[in-house]
Amino acid sequence: LYVSDKIPFAYDYADNDPDVYPSYSNHGTHVAGIVGAVNNNGKGVCGVAGGTGNGDGVRLMGCQIFTGGTSSNTSAAAIAFVYAADNGAHIAQCSFGYQNGTYGSDYEYYQNYSVEYFAIRYFLDTERFAEVDKNRTKIIDGPLIIFAAGNDSYGSASYPGALMDCICVTGLGPDGFPASYTNYGPGTNISAPGGDYAINSTSSTPQRAQILSTLPKELGNGDYGYMQGTSMACPHVSGVVA
């Protein structure tokens, strides 16, 4: 796979242009805020690895792989993994996955998504990473890819998160128990806060049982809002790893 050196650190691989924008969802911006919103500035929320705004927080590389609706472009995802790897990404924060129950093993996933599978392997290749730039910051126990387990209340993780070499995150509600929507069981590795509307559904403010994070102004929903899902649990783990 070849990615042009001219592609910037934020790129829309689905449409093959540099315009990364919230075309249909608040999802990516909400996830990014959980990881990297600046801390202690009196605004909105604090990201897990946001730092103080003085260059001590995580650096994010925006790789858009969705074209709209809920379907993803596996070729776009593959190119994004390769580009991120070649440009120094230590962690791939992946709040996405495919329909649960479709594949029952890593081999079945490999047979059907081989291009994406090899791109994931490329990102995780420590030897390749070291060869790209001898002077690059050393990664301790990495690179790492962290996926959401899925929101189907299913007894195993969705792929690619279920791959043996990926970290797969399930969702916890505010009561500390598994969220009503989360996938669980084989293929999962760790749990993190994902929010759960069902916990507080009779309250006048049920969204407060969800996760508060950043939203894009472009979609007219203000700067901050509540969402829930393993997509929200996943960046908590990515932030801790960062």
C-alpha positions as a Markdown table, in Angstrom:
| # | Residue | x | y | z |
|---|---|---|---|---|
| 1 | Leu | 0.0 | 0.0 | 0.0 |
| 2 | Tyr | 1.3 | 3.4 | -0.9 |
| 3 | Val | 0.3 | 6.7 | 0.6 |
| 4 | Ser | 1.5 | 10.0 | -0.8 |
| 5 | Asp | 4.0 | 11.9 | 1.4 |
| 6 | Lys | 1.9 | 15.1 | 0.6 |
| 7 | Ile | -1.1 | 13.9 | 2.6 |
| 8 | Pro | -1.4 | 16.0 | 5.8 |
| 9 | Phe | -1.9 | 14.7 | 9.4 |
| 10 | Ala | -5.7 | 15.1 | 9.0 |
| 11 | Tyr | -7.1 | 13.4 | 5.9 |
| 12 | Asp | -10.4 | 11.9 | 4.6 |
| 13 | Tyr | -9.4 | 8.5 | 3.2 |
| 14 | Ala | -13.0 | 7.6 | 2.4 |
| 15 | Asp | -13.4 | 10.5 | -0.1 |
| 16 | Asn | -9.7 | 10.8 | -0.8 |
| 17 | Asp | -9.4 | 14.5 | 0.0 |
| 18 | Pro | -7.9 | 16.6 | 2.9 |
| 19 | Asp | -11.2 | 17.9 | 4.1 |
| 20 | Val | -11.8 | 16.1 | 7.4 |
| 21 | Tyr | -15.3 | 17.2 | 8.6 |
| 22 | Pro | -18.2 | 15.9 | 10.6 |
| 23 | Ser | -20.2 | 14.9 | 7.5 |
| 24 | Tyr | -22.9 | 12.9 | 9.3 |
| 25 | Ser | -22.1 | 12.4 | 12.9 |
| 26 | Asn | -20.7 | 13.8 | 16.1 |
| 27 | His | -18.9 | 10.5 | 16.7 |
| 28 | Gly | -15.3 | 11.3 | 15.9 |
| 29 | Thr | -15.2 | 14.7 | 17.6 |
| 30 | His | -16.8 | 13.2 | 20.7 |
| 31 | Val | -14.2 | 10.4 | 20.8 |
| 32 | Ala | -11.3 | 12.8 | 20.3 |
| 33 | Gly | -12.4 | 15.0 | 23.2 |
| 34 | Ile | -12.4 | 12.0 | 25.6 |
| 35 | Val | -8.7 | 11.3 | 24.6 |
| 36 | Gly | -7.3 | 14.8 | 24.2 |
| 37 | Ala | -9.5 | 17.7 | 25.4 |
| 38 | Val | -7.2 | 20.2 | 27.2 |
| 39 | Asn | -7.4 | 20.0 | 31.1 |
| 40 | Asn | -7.9 | 22.7 | 33.7 |
| 41 | Asn | -8.7 | 25.6 | 31.3 |
| 42 | Gly | -12.2 | 26.2 | 32.6 |
| 43 | Lys | -13.8 | 25.0 | 29.4 |
| 44 | Gly | -16.0 | 22.0 | 28.7 |
| 45 | Val | -14.4 | 18.7 | 29.6 |
| 46 | Cys | -10.9 | 17.3 | 30.5 |
| 47 | Gly | -9.5 | 14.6 | 28.1 |
| 48 | Val | -7.7 | 11.7 | 29.7 |
| 49 | Ala | -4.5 | 12.6 | 28.0 |
| 50 | Gly | -5.3 | 16.3 | 27.2 |
| 51 | Gly | -2.5 | 17.9 | 29.2 |
| 52 | Thr | -2.5 | 21.6 | 30.1 |
| 53 | Gly | -2.4 | 23.1 | 26.6 |
| 54 | Asn | 1.4 | 23.7 | 26.9 |
| 55 | Gly | 2.5 | 21.0 | 24.6 |
| 56 | Asp | 2.3 | 18.3 | 27.3 |
| 57 | Gly | -0.8 | 16.5 | 26.0 |
| 58 | Val | -1.4 | 13.8 | 23.5 |
| 59 | Arg | -1.1 | 14.7 | 19.8 |
| 60 | Leu | -4.0 | 13.5 | 17.6 |
| 61 | Met | -3.9 | 12.5 | 13.9 |
| 62 | Gly | -7.4 | 12.6 | 12.3 |
| 63 | Cys | -7.9 | 9.8 | 9.8 |
| 64 | Gln | -11.5 | 9.8 | 8.5 |
| 65 | Ile | -12.6 | 6.4 | 7.0 |
| 66 | Phe | -16.4 | 6.7 | 7.0 |
| 67 | Thr | -18.4 | 7.9 | 4.0 |
| 68 | Gly | -21.7 | 8.4 | 5.7 |
| 69 | Gly | -24.5 | 6.4 | 7.4 |
| 70 | Thr | -23.0 | 3.5 | 9.3 |
| 71 | Ser | -21.0 | 1.7 | 6.6 |
| 72 | Ser | -17.2 | 2.0 | 6.5 |
| 73 | Asn | -14.7 | 1.7 | 3.7 |
| 74 | Thr | -12.2 | -1.1 | 4.6 |
| 75 | Ser | -9.7 | 0.1 | 2.0 |
| 76 | Ala | -9.8 | 3.6 | 3.5 |
| 77 | Ala | -9.2 | 2.1 | 6.9 |
| 78 | Ala | -6.2 | 0.1 | 5.6 |
| 79 | Ile | -4.6 | 3.1 | 4.0 |
| 80 | Ala | -5.2 | 5.1 | 7.2 |
| 81 | Phe | -3.4 | 2.5 | 9.3 |
| 82 | Val | -0.4 | 2.5 | 7.0 |
| 83 | Tyr | -0.3 | 6.3 | 6.8 |
| 84 | Ala | -0.5 | 6.7 | 10.6 |
| 85 | Ala | 2.2 | 4.1 | 11.1 |
| 86 | Asp | 4.5 | 5.7 | 8.6 |
| 87 | Asn | 4.1 | 9.1 | 10.2 |
| 88 | Gly | 4.8 | 8.2 | 13.8 |
| 89 | Ala | 1.5 | 7.3 | 15.4 |
| 90 | His | 2.1 | 5.2 | 18.5 |
| 91 | Ile | -1.5 | 4.3 | 19.2 |
| 92 | Ala | -4.5 | 3.6 | 16.8 |
| 93 | Gln | -7.7 | 4.6 | 18.6 |
| 94 | Cys | -10.4 | 2.8 | 16.7 |
| 95 | Ser | -14.0 | 3.3 | 17.9 |
| 96 | Phe | -15.5 | 1.2 | 15.0 |
| 97 | Gly | -16.1 | -2.4 | 14.1 |
| 98 | Tyr | -18.2 | -4.6 | 11.9 |
| 99 | Gln | -21.4 | -6.5 | 12.4 |
| 100 | Asn | -21.1 | -8.8 | 15.3 |
| 101 | Gly | -21.3 | -12.6 | 14.8 |
| 102 | Thr | -20.3 | -12.4 | 11.2 |
| 103 | Tyr | -16.9 | -13.9 | 11.8 |
| 104 | Gly | -16.0 | -16.4 | 14.5 |
| 105 | Ser | -12.2 | -16.4 | 14.4 |
| 106 | Asp | -9.2 | -14.3 | 13.4 |
| 107 | Tyr | -8.8 | -16.5 | 10.3 |
| 108 | Glu | -12.3 | -15.8 | 9.1 |
| 109 | Tyr | -11.8 | -12.1 | 9.5 |
| 110 | Tyr | -8.4 | -12.4 | 7.6 |
| 111 | Gln | -10.1 | -14.2 | 4.7 |
| 112 | Asn | -12.7 | -11.5 | 4.3 |
| 113 | Tyr | -10.8 | -8.3 | 5.2 |
| 114 | Ser | -7.2 | -9.3 | 4.2 |
| 115 | Val | -6.2 | -5.8 | 3.1 |
| 116 | Glu | -7.3 | -4.3 | 6.4 |
| 117 | Tyr | -5.8 | -7.2 | 8.3 |
| 118 | Phe | -2.3 | -6.7 | 6.8 |
| 119 | Ala | -2.5 | -3.0 | 7.4 |
| 120 | Ile | -3.2 | -3.6 | 11.1 |
| 121 | Arg | -0.2 | -6.0 | 11.2 |
| 122 | Tyr | 1.9 | -3.3 | 9.5 |
| 123 | Phe | 0.9 | -0.8 | 12.2 |
| 124 | Leu | 1.8 | -3.2 | 15.0 |
| 125 | Asp | 5.2 | -4.2 | 13.5 |
| 126 | Thr | 7.8 | -2.9 | 15.9 |
| 127 | Glu | 10.7 | -3.7 | 13.6 |
| 128 | Arg | 9.1 | -1.7 | 10.8 |
| 129 | Phe | 8.4 | 1.2 | 13.1 |
| 130 | Ala | 12.0 | 1.3 | 14.3 |
| 131 | Glu | 13.3 | 1.3 | 10.7 |
| 132 | Val | 11.2 | 4.3 | 9.6 |
| 133 | Asp | 13.1 | 6.8 | 11.8 |
| 134 | Lys | 16.0 | 5.8 | 14.0 |
| 135 | Asn | 15.6 | 9.0 | 16.0 |
| 136 | Arg | 11.9 | 8.7 | 16.7 |
| 137 | Thr | 10.6 | 8.6 | 20.3 |
| 138 | Lys | 10.9 | 5.1 | 21.6 |
| 139 | Ile | 7.6 | 3.3 | 22.2 |
| 140 | Ile | 7.4 | 1.2 | 25.4 |
| 141 | Asp | 5.4 | -2.0 | 24.8 |
| 142 | Gly | 3.9 | -0.7 | 21.5 |
| 143 | Pro | 2.7 | 0.3 | 19.0 |
| 144 | Leu | -0.8 | -0.5 | 20.1 |
| 145 | Ile | -4.2 | -0.7 | 18.5 |
| 146 | Ile | -7.3 | -0.2 | 20.7 |
| 147 | Phe | -10.8 | -1.1 | 19.4 |
| 148 | Ala | -14.4 | -0.8 | 20.7 |
| 149 | Ala | -16.0 | -4.2 | 21.4 |
| 150 | Gly | -19.3 | -3.2 | 19.8 |
| 151 | Asn | -22.8 | -2.3 | 21.0 |
| 152 | Asp | -24.9 | -5.4 | 20.2 |
| 153 | Ser | -25.2 | -6.9 | 23.7 |
| 154 | Tyr | -23.5 | -9.8 | 22.1 |
| 155 | Gly | -21.5 | -12.5 | 23.9 |
| 156 | Ser | -18.2 | -11.8 | 22.0 |
| 157 | Ala | -16.4 | -8.9 | 20.6 |
| 158 | Ser | -16.9 | -7.6 | 17.1 |
| 159 | Tyr | -14.0 | -7.6 | 14.6 |
| 160 | Pro | -11.4 | -6.2 | 14.1 |
| 161 | Gly | -11.4 | -5.6 | 17.9 |
| 162 | Ala | -11.5 | -9.3 | 18.6 |
| 163 | Leu | -8.2 | -9.9 | 16.8 |
| 164 | Met | -5.8 | -11.4 | 19.3 |
| 165 | Asp | -3.2 | -8.6 | 18.9 |
| 166 | Cys | -5.6 | -5.8 | 19.5 |
| 167 | Ile | -6.8 | -4.4 | 22.8 |
| 168 | Cys | -10.6 | -4.6 | 22.8 |
| 169 | Val | -12.7 | -2.4 | 25.2 |
| 170 | Thr | -16.1 | -3.1 | 26.7 |
| 171 | Gly | -18.4 | -0.5 | 28.2 |
| 172 | Leu | -19.3 | 0.2 | 31.8 |
| 173 | Gly | -22.3 | 2.1 | 33.0 |
| 174 | Pro | -22.1 | 4.7 | 35.8 |
| 175 | Asp | -23.0 | 2.0 | 38.3 |
| 176 | Gly | -19.8 | 0.1 | 37.5 |
| 177 | Phe | -21.6 | -2.8 | 35.9 |
| 178 | Pro | -21.5 | -3.8 | 32.2 |
| 179 | Ala | -23.5 | -1.3 | 30.1 |
| 180 | Ser | -26.8 | -2.6 | 28.8 |
| 181 | Tyr | -25.6 | -2.4 | 25.1 |
| 182 | Thr | -22.0 | -3.6 | 25.4 |
| 183 | Asn | -20.5 | -6.7 | 23.8 |
| 184 | Tyr | -18.6 | -8.9 | 26.2 |
| 185 | Gly | -16.8 | -12.2 | 26.6 |
| 186 | Pro | -14.3 | -13.8 | 24.1 |
| 187 | Gly | -12.2 | -11.2 | 22.2 |
| 188 | Thr | -12.6 | -8.5 | 24.9 |
| 189 | Asn | -9.7 | -7.4 | 27.2 |
| 190 | Ile | -10.7 | -4.5 | 29.4 |
| 191 | Ser | -13.6 | -2.4 | 30.5 |
| 192 | Ala | -13.9 | 1.4 | 30.7 |
| 193 | Pro | -16.7 | 4.0 | 31.2 |
| 194 | Gly | -19.0 | 4.1 | 28.2 |
| 195 | Gly | -22.1 | 5.6 | 29.8 |
| 196 | Asp | -25.6 | 4.0 | 29.9 |
| 197 | Tyr | -28.8 | 5.9 | 29.2 |
| 198 | Ala | -30.8 | 2.9 | 30.6 |
| 199 | Ile | -29.3 | 3.4 | 34.1 |
| 200 | Asn | -31.1 | 6.8 | 34.4 |
| 201 | Ser | -33.9 | 6.5 | 31.9 |
| 202 | Thr | -36.6 | 7.7 | 34.4 |
| 203 | Ser | -34.8 | 10.8 | 35.3 |
| 204 | Ser | -35.6 | 14.3 | 33.9 |
| 205 | Thr | -32.0 | 14.4 | 32.7 |
| 206 | Pro | -31.3 | 10.8 | 31.5 |
| 207 | Gln | -28.3 | 11.9 | 29.3 |
| 208 | Arg | -26.4 | 12.6 | 32.5 |
| 209 | Ala | -25.7 | 8.8 | 32.7 |
| 210 | Gln | -23.8 | 9.1 | 29.4 |
| 211 | Ile | -20.3 | 10.5 | 28.7 |
| 212 | Leu | -19.9 | 14.2 | 28.2 |
| 213 | Ser | -17.4 | 15.3 | 25.6 |
| 214 | Thr | -16.7 | 17.6 | 22.7 |
| 215 | Leu | -19.0 | 18.1 | 19.7 |
| 216 | Pro | -18.5 | 19.8 | 16.3 |
| 217 | Lys | -20.2 | 23.2 | 15.9 |
| 218 | Glu | -20.8 | 22.4 | 12.3 |
| 219 | Leu | -23.7 | 20.1 | 13.1 |
| 220 | Gly | -25.5 | 22.7 | 15.2 |
| 221 | Asn | -25.3 | 20.8 | 18.5 |
| 222 | Gly | -23.1 | 23.2 | 20.5 |
| 223 | Asp | -19.6 | 22.5 | 21.7 |
| 224 | Tyr | -20.3 | 19.7 | 24.1 |
| 225 | Gly | -22.8 | 16.9 | 24.5 |
| 226 | Tyr | -23.6 | 13.4 | 25.9 |
| 227 | Met | -23.1 | 10.1 | 24.1 |
| 228 | Gln | -22.8 | 6.4 | 25.1 |
| 229 | Gly | -21.3 | 3.3 | 23.7 |
| 230 | Thr | -18.1 | 1.2 | 23.6 |
| 231 | Ser | -17.0 | 4.0 | 21.2 |
| 232 | Met | -16.8 | 6.2 | 24.3 |
| 233 | Ala | -15.2 | 3.5 | 26.5 |
| 234 | Cys | -12.4 | 2.8 | 23.9 |
| 235 | Pro | -10.9 | 6.4 | 24.0 |
| 236 | His | -10.7 | 6.2 | 27.9 |
| 237 | Val | -8.3 | 3.3 | 27.4 |
| 238 | Ser | -6.4 | 5.0 | 24.6 |
| 239 | Gly | -5.9 | 8.1 | 26.8 |
| 240 | Val | -4.6 | 6.0 | 29.6 |
| 241 | Val | -2.2 | 4.2 | 27.3 |
| 242 | Ala | -1.0 | 7.6 | 25.8 |
